[in-house]
Amino acid sequence: MYTVLYLYRAYRMSHSQYRENLAAIGIDSTRILAVTFPARGISSILIPIDYKADILQILQDNNVPQALDFNPLDYKHIADSRFRAMSIPQLTCIAAAVHTDRCIRTVRYVKKHNVAGVLKFFLSQSWIPAATAHDLSLELLPASC
């Protein structure tokens, strides 16, 4: 199974730069399945659950704070000015749709042997609908013989 850690970041950077920064403090970048930037000043890393304790220790040793209170579904992270006049329920729906889209892109990005597990994790978090997970599995996984 997998987990997501949310970390603060000071400035904009590419995914590869971010992975290099994590590698520089001792995090094995091959154990990071995906990096996303879900909100201004926040990054997320998708990792195997069995690597979580090691990463948390490395982060603590290097004074890298986690964004423990970050919620990727919070409407407050919708920064696009086009949505400024919308109601909170509308913004909440948009935040959920944006997060679902981010999860779908992540599933398409991870290596094929991780797709099923990542889909299962996202389903367990209610981050993607079951129908979407089914469609992605048909699209990305080899057909059974």
HUDAFEN-V228370 format. One record per helix or strand of 2 or more residues. SS is the DSSP state (2 for helix, 1 for strand). FROM is the first residue (numbers start at 1). LEN is the number of residues. Records with the same first field share a line. If there is no record, write none. Layout:
SS: FROM-LEN ; FROM-LEN
This chain:
1: 2-7 ; 32-8 ; 42-7
2: 15-10 ; 29-3 ; 49-13 ; 75-3 ; 81-3 ; 88-22 ; 112-13 ; 130-11
